[in-house]
């Protein structure tokens, strides 16, 4: 860890007895209980790259004409899932949804669009909620690009994206990765997204809970019932995407997006929920929610068919890292144990060791892709906390919604990490900040370390009071945990090169006001050649 971190961390012995009242603690991740714009683009988002090299082939500029009709791009623009020669570009148009609407996208090597390298036609389709996406190919590797959409003379502001390095190549500069999770709009202001725009990382990963099906938080409550059909989920996504802070954060970098539970319904597990409809009703809701997720995110995925959408995928960043994006919701087994103490809380049972978190197919795929590459790092992007949270001694109280409720699946997951190159896991879900080494056996104080997990705080979602009360005890009883913070929201900025990994937690002092202050609360480091925190 760096000088701004707490004193050098080492493994700690489990503490002894605990207070009797702790057994009643409930540790919910991304729950709806409890209390629950702006967005200027920062200077680095609009600063031109160096002048294009003389041999670069460019297109002639064209006159797009005077704007006609109302401004159509009310949800901004986005890019995502880049590779070394292409990237997905996305927007939405506010036009009559009775027929497809043709539009243009332009890609340039400078923000003034003097070196245009691609111009493509695409269309916003009523069948896709008037969203439009295109994979623009033939771009130079490891290069910053700017893009804009054009319709009826209206031209979006220049937005920044970039391509990955060529296969096997290492970038000249450290890769800067933004790490986000849990942005319940009604629970707080999006100061963290303003900061993402200002910092302008090279790529952003989002671990899920991008939207919330229930938005009755205490700061900016929304008087709307949770969606249950496609129209409702589409309206939810439009409401979130209309916010300028979110648009600004999308305008500075390509995003790699996965989902968690609130894109559908709180704490669902495959075809079951701990509260609310399950079975066929949940499958119908899943079909609508997955469709809306696909329509409003810049991914390369094919559209879903009914209630199924395989979103686990790989994005390679040259020879530096392989991003492996997982799905811990759609394919997991229903929790086998009774949540005797509270929602998703209780003792483990025999089924904990046999149920799956990823599903058999995704688990086999993960083992193959996480171990079958030559990059320096393996970056796993997923949702729920992997490392163990011991709340009280004995088999009394676990958060069964996390990997703690799927111990057999976690063992297989950790075995895969042990055979992967320099694994780092990026997680979210619990609205709070955690840094931990991943031990092969969390019950063995001398267990081998197989990797490191960084859990991002929520952008704005509530931190349950009971989690705040229990966090110090969880940390004390869990010697693999290096640090936690359960009072502030924010995000994590990672800097990665071939030698090391640096994680900086950028936290907001108060998300209940629109002008919160961001500070770099702590930084942590991992060496590429040695598993675990440096």
Secondary structure, 3 states (H helix, E strand, C coil): CCCCCCCCCCCCCCCCCCCHHHHHCCCCCCCCCCCCCCCCCCHHHHCCCCCCCCCCCCECCCCCCCCCCCCCCCCCEEEECCCCCCEEEEEECCCCCCCCEEEEEEEECCCCCCCEEEEEEEEEEHHHCCEEEEEECCCCCCCEEEEEEEECCEECCCEEEECCCCCCCCCCCCEEEEEECCCCHHHCCCHHHHHHHHHCCCEEEECCCCCCCCCCCCCCCCCCCCCCCHHHHHHHHHHHHCCHHHHHHHCCCEEEECCCCCCCCCCCECCECCCCCCHHHHHHHHHHHHHHHHHCCCCCCCCCECCECCCCEEEEECCCEEEEECCCCCCCCCCCCCCCCECCEECCCHHHHCCCCCCHHHHHHHHHHHHCCCCCEEEEECCCCCCCCCCCCCCCCEECCCHHHCHHHHHHHHHHHHCCCCEEEEECCCCCEEEEEEECCCCCCCCCEEEEEEECCCCCCCCCHHHHHHHHHHHHCCCCEEEEECCCEEEEEEEECCCEEEEEEEEECCCCCCCCCEEEEEEEEEECCCCCEC
